[in-house]
């Protein structure tokens, strides 16, 4: 809490708002790998700079974060044009159920022949 008290309230609000915006925008990636990378990168960047107290450096970091937010927004729009099947880790069932045991087989032709 002492760290926040040394920052001005406006700066602390800007930093929290930027952090939430970056995480929210990261969640817009349709691809699991890109989505998780963007969230992890955001958290790591903020964690690495959390003890910074110099106001000028903090403002530079905020400007860098805003630039990255614009890049994320552009990339999420572009990546929505190239959607792939969801991965197993995302919880989607792939294939169709067959037989009495509920086993799964692929029901899509992959075009390898």
N, C-alpha and C positions, 0 to 999 in steps of 0.2 A: 504493500500500500504506500510506503514511503516513496517508491519510484513514481507512482502516479501523482503524488502530492508535489513533486519537484517539477513536473510538467504542467504547462498551463492546461486548463480544462478544455479549451478549444483544440489544442494539439492532441490531447488524449482522446477526445471524441473523434477527431479525424482519423487517428490511427485505428481505433476500434471499428469505425465505420468502413475504412479501407479493408481491414482484415475480413470483416463479414462479407463485404462485396466481392472480394477475391474468392472466398470459399463458396459463396452462392453461385458465382459465375463458373467456377470449376465444376460444380455439380451439373452444369448444363451440357457437358460433353456426353455424347451418346456412347462413346467407346470407354469401357471400363478402365483400361490401362491409362489412357489420357486423363480421365477423370481423377483417378487415384493419384497419378503423378502430380497433377496440378494442385490438388489438395495438400499432398505431402510437401511439395515445394513451397507452398504458401506458409504452412505451419513452420517449416524449418527456417525460412527466411525471417519470419517474425521472431522466432525463438532466438536466433543468432544475434538479433539486434535489440533484444528486450532491455538490456542494461545501458543503452545509450542515453546520455543525459544532455548532450550538447544540442541546443535547439536548432542550430544551422544544419547539423548532420541529420537530425530527425526530419527536417523539412526536405532535405535531399532524398531521404529514403521514401518519404511520402510521394514525392514527385516520381521517383522510380516505380513505386507501387502503382500509381495512377497510369503510368505508361504501360506497365504489365497488364493492368486491368483492361485497357483498350485492346491490347494484343489478344488477351483471352477472349474478349467479346467477339473479335473478328474470327478467331480460330474456331470458336464453338459454332458460329454460323456456317463456316466453310465445312467443318467436319460433319454437320448434319446432312450434307449432300452425299456423303460417303458412308452411310450406315451399314454395318455388318450384323451378322447374327449375334445375339447376346451370348456371353460366355457362361459356362457352367457355374462359375463363382458368383454370378449375378442372380442365380436362382431360377433361371428359365429352364424348363424341361425341353430337351431336344429329342427329335424322333417321335415315333408313335408307339403306344402300348400294344403289345401283341401277346397272345396266349393267356393262360390262366395265372401265370406267376407275375405278370406285370412287367416283364422284361422290356427293354427298349431296343429298337433298331433304327437306323437312319432311314428316313422316308424321302430324303431329297437326293436327286441325282446330282453328283458333284461335277460331272462333265469330264472326268479323267480318261474316258475311253476314246 
